[in-house]
Amino acid sequence: MKIAQIILVFCLLLCGTGAKAQLFKKLGEVAEKAAERTVERRVEKETSKKTDQALDSVFSKKKKKKKKKKKRKKKNKNKDKDDTESTGEGSTDPTYTVKRSSDFTPGNITIFEDQFTKDNPGDFPAQWDTNGSGDIAMINDQKWMRLSGKSKYIPLTDETLPENYTIEFDLFTNGLDGKTSSEAFLTLLIEDNKGFTRSKDWCMAEISVCQFIGNRGVVEKVVKGKRQIRNEIGKDYRKAIKGASHIAIAVNKTRMRVWLNENKLVDVPRLVPENADVFKLAVRGLRDPDGVDEIYISNFSMTKTGEDNRSKLLTEGRLTTNSILFESASATLKDSSFTTIREIASVLEENPKVNIKIIGHTDADGPDDSNRTLSRKRADAVKKMMTSAYGIDPSRISTDGMGESQPVASNTTKEGKALNRRVEFIKL
């Protein structure tokens, strides 16, 4: 606009002659056009500015909406995360409290047990056999055996299973989801041989680990190659089988019962064939090649019911038992010990005038002084359990420890050492 004004002034000063007037006329026209172009550019600039502001306003709103949506999505994601953490789904932490049914009672004499304490991670456990694969894994500082492929697993024991026995183990599953196959199972199998081919007499309780439909577990019995029983378990235990849980089995002649945590899944009175006396675990249908579906076991034990401890203590005045077990080189009681301790406590409850002495014994591993101290601590641990859990008056129980000084078997064999690690109750 300033350039146009200068040209216009210049034209006015020079106006006079016709030629000059003609020149100034042309200059005036040029100035006018220049002024028009300047005005147009200003208008265009102002219009563009307003348009940009309008567009910025529109996109800013969209951006805010998108941001809010994203924030809302993040909030929902956090909510889902909180829900997952609260339910425990997706967690690989096997820490949990074992819940046993009130009608399950473990045996008091150990046939076989394995916590895999002497096995190295990555190795197959020494006390087991398999026709497939498996290895020891560490989960939260605890050793577990991973069951893999289409395989069977047999605990190695020379003792034939009696008519009445119990089996317990901790179970941990990881990676189960909506794509876990409906043909994926953990099988509790009882057969008439110690091999890996299916025999003529066998039975099973097959527990499904499938998550996307209701569990398809079954029970089955075959005698002389002919099926006699096959039926669905008919219970939905998808949530219970996911993560950490506890399996308990009780066999009483032909009757077989199975619990998952405190819930009874199976109770069939004539499921076990007469000749079937070998217990096996089996798995199939897992997504092993991708390493997705994982099944682990730990704290495995097989026990049987022996002589009535209650009557033996009262009539003979002395009871020696190997069924009270402790952690290695420790006075910490194992859960499998509680049945026998409860039996002895009930004797004292029902006979107020009876007092007892508890004596601990160890094998010959380690120094004499250390073993004597350990055996006394173990006797004290049993007393503490009886007084704290069952309310027995502490004055009715005395304790002592003999260490390795009174062996009842050779300390040169594994079996002999197991017999020497015992607890003795003496009626006073």
Long-range contacts (C-beta under 8 A, 24 or more apart in sequence): 1-35, 1-38, 1-39, 3-31, 3-34, 3-38, 4-31, 4-32, 4-34, 4-35, 4-38, 7-31, 7-34, 88-243, 89-242, 89-243, 91-243, 92-139, 92-174, 93-140, 93-244, 94-139, 94-140, 94-142, 94-144, 94-170, 94-172, 94-243, 94-244, 95-140, 95-244, 96-243, 96-244, 96-245, 98-170, 98-246, 98-261, 98-335, 99-246, 99-261, 99-262, 100-246, 100-248, 100-259, 100-261, 100-262, 101-248, 101-259, 101-262, 101-263, 101-264, 102-262, 103-264, 104-166, 104-248, 104-250, 104-257, 104-259, 105-166, 105-250, 105-339, 106-166, 106-168, 106-248, 106-301, 106-303, 106-336, 106-339, 107-164, 107-165, 107-166, 107-303, 107-304, 107-305, 107-306, 107-323, 107-339, 108-303, 108-305, 108-306, 108-309, 108-321, 108-323, 108-339, 108-340, 108-343, 109-303, 109-304, 109-305, 109-306, 109-322, 109-323, 110-301, 110-302, 110-303, 110-322, 110-323, 110-325, 110-336, 111-157, 111-159, 111-161, 111-165, 111-302, 111-303, 111-304, 112-155, 112-156, 112-157, 112-159, 112-300, 112-301, 112-302, 113-300, 113-301, 113-302, 113-325, 113-336, 114-155, 114-300, 114-301, 115-143, 115-298, 115-299, 115-300, 116-143, 116-144, 116-145, 116-298, 117-143, 117-328, 119-143, 127-155, 127-156, 128-153, 128-154, 128-155, 128-156, 129-153, 129-154, 129-156, 130-154, 131-196, 137-296, 139-172, 139-296, 142-298, 143-298, 144-172, 144-296, 144-297, 144-298, 145-296, 145-297, 145-298, 146-294, 146-295, 146-296, 147-186, 147-281, 147-283, 147-295, 147-296, 147-297, 148-283, 148-286, 148-288, 149-283, 149-286, 149-288, 150-283, 150-284, 150-285, 151-282, 151-283, 152-189, 152-196, 152-280, 152-281, 152-282, 153-280, 153-281, 153-282, 154-194, 154-196, 154-278, 154-279, 154-280, 155-279, 155-300, 155-302, 157-302, 160-277, 161-251, 161-277, 161-278, 161-279, 161-302, 161-304, 162-304, 163-251, 163-252, 163-253, 164-251, 164-252, 164-253, 164-304, 164-305, 165-250, 165-251, 165-302, 165-303, 165-304, 165-305, 166-248, 166-249, 166-250, 166-251, 166-302, 166-303, 166-304, 167-247, 167-248, 167-249, 167-251, 167-279, 167-300, 167-301, 167-302, 167-303, 168-246, 168-247, 168-248, 168-249, 168-299, 168-300, 168-301, 168-336, 169-246, 169-247, 169-297, 169-298, 169-299, 169-300, 169-301, 170-244, 170-245, 170-246, 170-247, 170-297, 170-298, 170-299, 171-241, 171-244, 171-245, 171-246, 171-247, 171-295, 171-296, 171-297, 172-243, 172-244, 172-245, 172-295, 172-296, 172-297, 172-298, 173-209, 173-241, 173-242, 173-243, 173-245, 173-293, 173-294, 173-295, 173-296, 174-243, 174-294, 174-296, 175-287, 175-291, 175-292, 175-293, 175-294, 176-209, 176-211, 176-241, 176-242, 176-293, 177-211, 177-292, 178-211, 178-212, 179-212, 179-287, 179-292, 180-209, 180-210, 180-211, 180-212, 180-287, 180-292, 180-293, 181-210, 181-285, 181-286, 181-287, 181-293, 182-208, 182-210, 182-212, 182-213, 182-216, 183-210, 183-284, 183-285, 184-208, 184-209, 184-210, 184-283, 184-284, 184-285, 184-286, 184-287, 184-293, 185-209, 185-217, 185-282, 185-283, 185-284, 185-285, 186-281, 186-282, 186-283, 186-295, 187-281, 187-282, 187-283, 187-284, 188-247, 188-249, 188-258, 188-279, 188-281, 189-279, 189-280, 189-281, 189-282, 190-251, 190-256, 190-272, 190-273, 190-276, 190-277, 190-278, 190-279, 190-280, 191-276, 191-278, 191-280, 192-273, 192-275, 192-276, 192-277, 192-278, 193-278, 194-278, 199-276, 200-224, 200-225, 201-273, 201-274, 201-275, 201-276, 202-273, 202-276, 203-229, 203-256, 203-271, 203-272, 203-273, 203-276, 205-233, 205-249, 205-256, 205-258, 205-265, 205-266, 205-271, 207-233, 207-237, 207-241, 207-258, 207-260, 207-265, 208-241, 209-241, 209-242, 209-286, 209-293, 209-295, 210-238, 211-238, 211-242, 214-238, 215-241, 217-265, 219-256, 219-266, 219-268, 219-271, 221-268, 221-270, 221-271, 221-272, 221-273, 222-273, 223-273, 229-268, 229-270, 229-271, 233-265, 233-266, 235-263, 235-265, 237-263, 237-265, 301-336, 303-336, 309-340, 309-343, 309-344, 310-343, 310-344, 310-346, 310-347, 313-344, 313-347, 313-356, 313-425, 313-427, 314-347, 314-351, 314-354, 314-427, 317-426, 317-427, 318-424, 318-425, 318-426, 318-427, 319-344, 319-424, 319-425, 320-408, 320-422, 320-423, 320-424, 320-425, 321-422, 321-423, 321-424, 321-425, 322-418, 322-419, 322-421, 322-422, 324-382, 324-422, 324-423, 326-378, 326-381, 329-366, 329-374, 331-374, 331-377, 331-378, 331-380, 331-381, 332-381, 333-381, 333-382, 333-385, 338-385, 341-382, 341-385, 341-386, 341-389, 342-390, 344-386, 344-425, 345-386, 345-389, 345-390, 345-392, 346-390, 348-386, 348-390, 348-392, 348-396, 348-397, 349-390, 349-392, 354-396, 354-427, 354-428, 355-396, 355-397, 355-398, 355-427, 355-428, 356-396, 356-397, 356-398, 356-425, 356-426, 356-427, 356-428, 357-397, 357-398, 357-399, 357-400, 357-425, 357-426, 357-428, 358-382, 358-383, 358-397, 358-398, 358-399, 358-400, 358-423, 358-424, 358-425, 359-399, 359-400, 359-401, 359-402, 359-423, 359-424, 359-425, 359-426, 360-399, 360-400, 360-401, 360-402, 360-423, 360-424, 361-401, 361-402, 361-403, 361-404, 361-406, 361-407, 361-420, 361-421, 361-422, 361-423, 361-424, 362-403, 362-404, 362-420, 362-421, 363-404, 363-407, 363-411, 363-416, 363-417, 363-418, 363-420, 363-421, 364-404, 364-407, 364-411, 364-417, 364-420, 365-411, 365-417, 368-403, 368-404, 368-405, 369-403, 371-403, 371-404, 372-401, 372-402, 372-403, 372-404, 372-405, 373-401, 373-403, 374-401, 374-403, 375-401, 375-402, 375-403, 376-400, 376-401, 377-401, 378-423, 379-423, 382-423, 398-428
